[in-house]
Amino acid sequence: MDINEIITFPLMTESASVMVERDNKLIFIVNLKAGKTDVKRAVETLYEVKVKKVNLLITPQGVKKAFVKLTPEFKASDVAIKLGIL
């Protein structure tokens, strides 16, 4: 799967902004066919960070969310500012 097809867009809600600050996590809406390794590879390549863990969730609306935890040497708030969502 192509890296540009994996991540649809970053998600920023009130709870997501708390996760950015407290847990060093980013939330993305991703392709339904994408797996954890696909999401990890895409985030590391596109945003030049190291990913510690990826959790995937399919919502009742049929949308797949990826909760991406970054390693401690990278700050999720820096990536969010670079993306213009914080």
N, C-alpha and C positions, 0 to 999 in steps of 0.2 A: 504494500500500500504506500502511495506517495505521501511524503511528510506534509505537504500542503493540504492534502485531503483529510488528514486525521483530525486536526483541531479546527472546529467550526468558528468558535469565538470564545473569549474569556467571559466569565460570569461574575458580575459584581453586584451583590445585594448587601443588605446590612449585616447579615450573618456571615457572608463571605469576607467582608472587610474586617470583622472580628477575627476570623481564621487567619487572615493575612498578618495581622498584628500579633496575635497570641501564639498561633501554632506554626507560623512560617509555611502556610499552605496557600496554593492558588487553586481556583476552580475553573474548569473549562468545560464547554459543551463540545463533545467529540462525536465522530462518526460512529454509528451503531456497530459497524463491523470491526472497529479498532479494539485491540487488546491492550493489556497493561504495558507490555514491552513496546508496542507501537507508540503509545502515548508518551512513555518515558523517552524514547528515542526522538520523537518530534519536539518535545519540550526542551530537551538538552540541546538539540541542533538549532532550533529557532530562537531561543532566548539565551543561549550560552550560559547555562547553569548546570549544576549536578542535582539529579533527582534522587532522593532517598527512598521514597515509597509512593506508589500509585494505588488508589482505591477507585473502583468504578461502580456506578449506580445507574440503573435505568428507572426513570421516573414513571409514574402512572400515565403521563402524557406521551410516553414513548421516546423520550429524549435521554441520551446517555450523558451523565456528568462524570468528570474525572476530578478527583481530589488529589492534587499533586503536592507532596511534602518535599521541600528542598532541604539539602544538607545545610548544616549550621554556618558554613562559610559564605553562603549566599542568602540574601534577604529577599523574601517574597515582596516586601513593600517596595524595594528598588525596581523589581520587575514590573509590579503593578503601576508604578509611576511612569516607567518607560512605555508601558502599553497605553497610558492615559486613562486608566480606570480608577485611580486613587488620587 
